[in-house]
């Protein structure tokens, strides 16, 4: 299963910039629908397109492994 670490990236960016960052702000900056962002933050194993992952990596200035983690099923 894939685990998306979007909430962690948001928290890191908020800490660095010392301000609150909303899903609406990320949506407007990346062109990704707010509902898609919400699914990535809240739903286990959400399905996401690779171009959205690319946009998020660009927005957060991170590598793909900072945004997505593979978790083995137990």
Secondary structure, 3 states (H helix, E strand, C coil): CEEECHHHHHHHHHHHHCCCCCHHHHHHHHCCCHHHHHHHHHCCCCCCCHHHHHHHHHHHCCCHHHHEEECCCC
